[in-house]
Amino acid sequence: MRGTRPVGTTPAAGDAVARPARRIPLSRERFVAWADAQAGAVLVLPAVLVILALSIFPLLFSLYLSLSRFQPVSGGFRFHFVGLLNYRKLLLGSEQEHFLGRLGDLGVTGWVVFALLAGVALFLLARSLVAGPLAPSRLVGHLLVAAAGLLALWLVVRTLAAGGRPGTLVVTWIYVFAGVALQFLVGLLLAVLCAQQLPGRRFFRVVFLLPMMITPVGVAYTFRMLTDTGKGPFAPIANWLGYANVSWVNDPWGARIAVMIGDLWQWTPFMFIVLLAALESQSPEPVEAAIVDGASRWQIFWHITLPQIAPVASTVILIRLIEAFKIFDMPNVLTGGGPGTATESLTLHAYVLWRSLDYGTSAAVAYSLLFVVTFVGIAYVRLLHRRTTTLG
């Protein structure tokens, strides 16, 4: 018949062109390209899920907890949403004196001190503001920092005045700012000494790092024994001096100083090792040129060495500021927060409220700490860290 092809013959070339070829919807090459494009997201997904489960979810739940009130009921417990009442309790309610402290009478001297400190703070803020472009957002940020800084300064001065008593917020600020400043100065001094060609400097490098190898609880118990004038290792000396029955941790400021000394001993090695690495990695050419020009050691350090290590020093101070706000073991073990609540930090305050089943107020204290740390960190980066990094 016409149009039929005999059995065994091959199709003509025209028939192959006329007949449409069957298309595979997803070729192997396209699948491999798609898999390569999605590989990053697939590999990162487990880590994202872990972060969400261990970090983000507890953060959101604690936020809800700070806006709620815990109530035990028959067979379990329940939470009542109370809004900002827990924060109101801290600022204006029954926990106000514990959290903010008791205000004292400044007097003429107190107001003079407050005016001087406020003037220095405003001068530094004005210098930072003039150093960059005067954008509206930058101006608003500096005004917020100035307002919050003056308010915090007023609270510190009023609670430390005669008749006042600092709360856990001010005590935490004392631990953070005074403690980190001392740690930086001592760590820088040790780093400068160990950077010199002195005999035995390698031995002391190892010795200075030993406190970092001890847990904070161990350090706290060590200083608890050292401050025991009745049975501690310095008891014979205290007995000889007539102070056998006197404990310096029974005095509010003595106890705070004891906590700060323990924290200083533990965290100064962190400052020391980072600053030592920065000193030994600086460029030697400017120092050699300054020596040839007849510059003194102090001039070399102030005008050459310090600006070179300023970015590293600023970063390590920022890390310690954030970490110092979380101080807990030292006041808890060494003094138990006492005498009274004189040495309680914000973290210890939250722990005490948590143990008394006041979970809502405890979460509010923890979130107040988060707000303070975030504000201090942002203000530090915008006002100081960014400038030192740029200059370095």
ABEGO torsion letter per residue (X at the ends): XBGBBBBGBBBBAAAAAABBBBBBABBAAAAAAAAAAAAAAAAAAAAAAAAAAAAAAAAAAAAAAAABBBBBBBGEBBBBBAEAAAAAAAAABAAAAAAAEBBBBAEAAAAAAAAAAAAAAAAAAAAAAAABBBBAAAAAAAAAAAAAAAAAAAAAAAAABBGBBBBAAAAAAAAAAAAAAAAAAAAAAAAAAAABBBBGAAAAAAAAAAAAABBAAAAAAAAAAAABAAABAAAAAAAAAGAAABBAAABAAAAAAAAAAAAAAAAAAAAAAAAAAAAAABBAAAAAAAAAAGBBAAAAAAAAAAAAAAAAAAAAAAAAAAAAAABAAAAAAAAGGOBEAAABBAAAAAAAAAAAGBAAAAAAAAAAAAAAAAAAAAAAAAAAAAAAAAAX
